[in-house]
Amino acid sequence: MYETLHLAPGGRDDADGSAAAPLRTLQGAVARIRELRRAERETGAIEVLLHGGEYPTPEGLLLTGDDLGDEGRPLVFRAAGDGEAVVTGGIRLKGFEPLEGGIVRLDLAAAGHAGLRFSQLLYRGEKQRIARYPSYQADNPYGGGWLYVEGDPVDMYEGGHGRKDRFVCRDPRLQSWSALDRVELFIFPRFNWNNDVIPLSGYDPATGEVVLSRPATYEIYPGDRFYFRNVREELTEPGEWFLDQDEDMLYFYPPAPAACEDVEAYVPTAAHLIELRGAPEQAEDLYTEKIDWRESGTYIHHAERMPRRAERGFVSFEGLTLEGCDGTAVLLRDVTACRLERCTVRNTGAAGVTVLGGRRNVVADCDIYETGSHGMYVSGGVRSPFAGRYDPCGHEATNNYVHHVGTETKSVAGISINGVGIRVANNLIHDGPRWGIQSRGNHNVIEYNHIRHVNVETSDTAAIYLVDRDWTMFGTKIRYNRIHDILGYHAENGVWMSPSFAFGIYLDDYTSGVEVYGNVTYRTPGGGLYLHAGKENKVENNMFLDTTKEVAKFRRWREEKEYETLRTRGLGLRHNEIRRNIFASGGAQAVLYRFDTAIDKDGRLDLDMNIWENNLVWLYGKPAAVRVTNREEERFLSFAEWLSLGYERGSVEADPRFDTAGPEPHALLPDSPAFALGFEPLPFESMGLRRDVQEAPGVRERPVRTFANKE
């Protein structure tokens, strides 16, 4: 039995929390729970029912120690079902005055908010843009609205070009800006793997040299795309805003004409909307994960080795809408058996949900979107390689609809996991700047997910991406996932292209000991599979289909790079098994396999100790060629020549016989030659969400358009 407390927007925090006398705030509910526990009136479960309405929580809610539950005393915050219960983490601003051209202004000091600082502004439930140059192009949000670093295009892997702390921009517009020390640079440096947001520290109008207040992640190369933001003079487009910190003035250009008295802006102020904090863990072998997208944000350390278990938690949130915070909406730190179910999480500055450490925490049946970084970041488990200890945390992220993530930070995933024994299943993920799912660690399970239209803004990326750089990270299973329409945004010879340089499943940088089984990938620009220098990976019973270029890619790093990274030599790209897969593509540039840096010093293709066996290959009547490259040469082998080398045996070149007229066009007809090779049918009907949703529009409906870097 639960003891029930009621919350209502019209309640009072000095009430008793009954249905007749509801409380008003989450803090009031927590205070009442403390009273009950002190009075020993409550020894079991408590539920807090939030009736329909908004619950402002501008400073966030923090539960620690005795505020948490335990196995015998769970605590549930649940929507009452009489209307949407919305928990918000900011304040509303009104009282704007009109200026010319549709812009309105608010004197924060006069409005009682002197010194208020914020990095996001929402209007009518949508994020607005900081004033920028060039202006955002609504009809081409990814390919338009950029400047490009001057210079002739160079290979991003070729060193010696550019600096991290400065570059040249000769645009005369910069000379008209009055507060350059407030201006920020938003740039994708060199590799286009990530973005940086960096304040300027200087500008020389004579040379056009822009000096940054700190280094970018990588050198700034010719052709890199960027824009400037937080520029008062560039407040020129509907949907933009600018905060003058010196004068405590907020300027806003509403996206649609509105009377000043009707303009109400919402600014997030809570660092995290809800935080549950258990006993601190003693950390060894630290990772660092930035959970606030701002450079001044909070850094959280994750432990590979966690010597004791979190003992408190048992808190659930059910059916709530959680929105509008500067960091992450829900932060679960070192707690046990906490759950987030049937919630909507949106409009966050960092990840939608973050789980750090703890045991058996679950995020299920939630809608997560418009997040500043990841949709979810989940970590936990005991990882002590020298002791041979890999204890699972048991966290799960299941049946969630995650989309339109990474509004500020671009090197992010719909769901990112880092630890031991984390399960990610039956999620639908689309419209993100980089990965659909990203994983590090041991014995994680990624299964039955549906990932489409990701990698919208970056390159050298994939729908499912692992990058371990550690031989002791093994045991992850990637199985029964549907992956399609993977994009990638990439420049070649100064011309930006999409889709380009993105893959389906990518085991990068020595990722090893992974099982890839029963997945289907289609419409990917690069291979449905990319193995980069890993060992002991098993790739079996998958369908890799409809690629633009190679159907599968394999790459070894040179031995000196392996030694530099892992202090070993000659272990990369060994002992991998690729069996009973279907490799099929009709792409104009398609080849069967591509092997990079796999030629030994004698010019021989060196793939010893790997096995390709009983695969079905088909390039729709075109000969199934194999491409072999390194920096010195490139050559092509026919399928017969490839087989003669002895690396692949029992494989067949034939039409797979897809049931294109049936409800699942990738199912096989009964007479498919794949079955004679041991291929087992895939459970297409089990892939993806186990509930109905109205899918949000995105790049599927409005495809990415790109331009050359010089127009």
Residue, then its C-alpha position, 0 to 999 in steps of 0.5 A: m500500500y502507498e501513502t499518497l500525497h497530492l500536488a496541484p498548481g493551486g495547492r499550498d506547501d503548508a497543507d497536509g497533502s491530502a486530496a482536499a488540501p494538496l501541496r503546491t511544489l515538489q520541494g513541498a512534497v519532499a518536506r512533507i515526506r521528511e515530516l512523515r518519516r521523522a514522525e514514524r508515521e510512514t514505514g512503507a511506500i509513498e506516492v506523490l500524485l501530480h495533478g494537471g498543470e505546471y510545477p515550476t522548479p527554477e532551482g531544481l530538485l535534489l534528493t539525497g540520503d534519507d530523501l531517497g527510498d530503499e527496497g521496502r520504502p519506494l517513492v513514486f512521483r506520478a502524474a495523476g491523469d487529470g491533465e499533463a503534469v509539467v515540471t519546469g526548471g526555469i522562470r518566465l519573463k514578461g513586461f517587454e517593451p517594443l523597439e523598432g523592426g519587431i524587436v522587443r526588450l526587457d530590463l531585467a533589473a527593473a523586472g526583478h532579475a538583476g544579474l540573471r544569466f542564462s544560455q537558452l531562451l524558449y518561446r512557446g515551447e521552442k528553443q530560440r537562437i542566439a543572434r548570429y552571423p551568418s543568419y540561420q537559414a530555416d529552409n536549409p538548416y544544415g547546409g546554409g548559414w555558414l562561413y568557411v575558413e579561407g584557403d585551398p582544401v587540404d586532406m584533414y588527415e594531413g598535419g601541419h595546417g592551421r592553428k587551434d587558437r586563431f584563423v583568418c576571416r576577412d569578412p568586413r562585418l566583424q569591424s561593425w561589432s561593438a562587443l567582440d569580447r562577448v562574441e562566440l565562435f561556433i565551429f566544426p574544426r578539422f575532422n568534422w567530428n565535433n563542434d566547439v563554442i569559443p569566445l573571441s579574445g581579439y580581432d585584427p581588422a588589418t589582417g582579418e586574424v581572429v584570436l580565440s580565448r582558448p584553443a579549439t579541439y583540433e587545428i582549424y583547417p581551410g574549408d572548416r565551417f563556422y559562424f559567429r554568435n552572441v552578436r548584438e548587431e546581428l539580431t536581425e531575424p525572427g527567433e533570435w535573442f541577445l542578452d546584454q550582460d553589461e546593461d542587464m537587457l534582454y533583446f528578443y525578436p519573436p518568431a511571429p508578430a506579437a503584442c508586447e504584453d503577449v510576449e512571454a519568454y522562458v529561460p532555464t535556470a536549474a542546473h539539473l531539473i531532478e537529481l538523485r544522489g546516492a552515496p559517493e563512489q571512490a573512483e579509479d581510472l577516471y573517464t571524464e564526461k561533460i554533461d553541461w554543454r557550456e564550457s563553464g559547465t559541470y564535469i562528472h567523473h565516471a569510474e571504471r572501478m566502483p568498489r561498493r554498491a549504491e544502496r539507496g534509490f528506489v525512486s520512480f517518475e511516471g507519466l510526467t513532462l520534464e522540460g527546460c533546464d540548463g543541464t540534464a533533466v534527470l540525473l541519477r548518480d550512484v543510486t539503485a533501482c530508480r525508474l523513469e517511465r512514460c515521461t516526456v523529456r525535452n528542451t534541455g541544455a545538456a543530456g535529456v537523462t544522465v545515469l552515473g553509476g549505481r545499479r539497475n536503473v531504468v529509462a523506459d517508454c519515454d519521449i526525449y527530444e530537443t536536448g542540448s547533447h545526448g538524448m541519454y547518457v548511461s554509465g555504471g558497473v565494475r570494470s577492473p581488468f587486472a583483477g578480471r572483474y567485470d560486474p554488470c550494473g544492470h541499467e536499461a534504456t528500453n522502448n524510448y523514442v529519442h529524436h532531435v538531439g544535440t542542439e548545442t553539442k554535436s559529438v553526441a548520440g541518441i543514447s550513449i553508454n559507458g560501462v558494464g552490463i547496460r542494455v539498450a533495446n527497442n528504441l527508435i532514434h532519428d535526427g541527431p548530429r552524430w551517432g544513434i547509439q554509442s558504446r564503450g565498455n564490456h558486456n553491453v547489449i544493443e538490440y532490437n533498436h530502429i535507427r534512421h536519419v542520424n549523422v546529420e551534421t558530422s562525418d566519419t560516423a555511424a548509426i551504432y558506434l563503438v570506439d574502445r581503444d582498449w583490448t580489455m573492453f569486450g563482450t558487447k552484443i549488437r543484434y537484431n537492429r534495423i538501421h537505414d538512411i544514414l547520412g553523414y555530412h562531409a567535405e571532399n576537395g572543398v565540396w560538402m556532401s550528404p550523405s557521405f562518410a558514414f556507416g551502419i555499424y562501426l567498430d572503431d579504433y581497436t574495438s574487439g570481442v564484439e558480436v554483431y548478429g542479425n542486424v539489417t542495414y540499408r541505404t548507408p553511404g559507406g559500408g553497413l559494416y566497418l571494422h577498424a583494426g579490432k580483433e576477435n569480433k564475430v559478424e554473423n547472420n547480418m544483412f548489409l544492403d544498399t550502400t553507396k560505396e563499399v558494402a563492408k570496410f576493413r582497416r588496419w592501422r600501421e604497427e607504429k600507430e598500434y604501438e603508440t595507442l596500445r603498446t602492442r604490435g601486429l594484433g590489429l585486424r586479427h581473429n575476426e570471423i565474418r560468416r553467413n552474412i548477406f552483402a548486397s548493393g546496387g550502388a553505382q560506386a559499390v564494391l564488395y569489400r574495401f581493405d585499407t592499410a592491409i598490405d604488408k611490406d612485401g606488397r601482399l594483402d595481409l589478412d591472416m588469422n581472419i575468416w570470411e565464410n559462407n557469405l552471400v554476395w550480390l552487386y545486382g549483376k555487377p562483378a563483386a570487386v574487392r578494393v585494396t588501398n593504402r597511401e601508396e597504391e590502390r588495386f581491385l580484385s575480382f571476386a574470383e581473385w579474392l577467393s583464390l587468396g584463401y581468406e574467404r571460403g564457402s561464399v556464393e555470388a548470387d541474387p538473395r531473392f528479397d520479397t520486395a512485394g511483401p510487407e517487409p521488403h528485406a525478408l527473403l523468399p523461400d528459395s533464397p540461396a542464403f538459407a543453403l549457407g546457413f542464414e537464419p531469418l531476421p525478426f523484423e517485426s520485433m525491431g523498434l518501438r513496442r508502442d505507437v508514436q506519431e513520428a516527428p518530421g525531420v530530415r526524412e521530410r526535408p532532406v539536407r542540402t549542401f554547398a561548396n565552401k566557396e560560392 
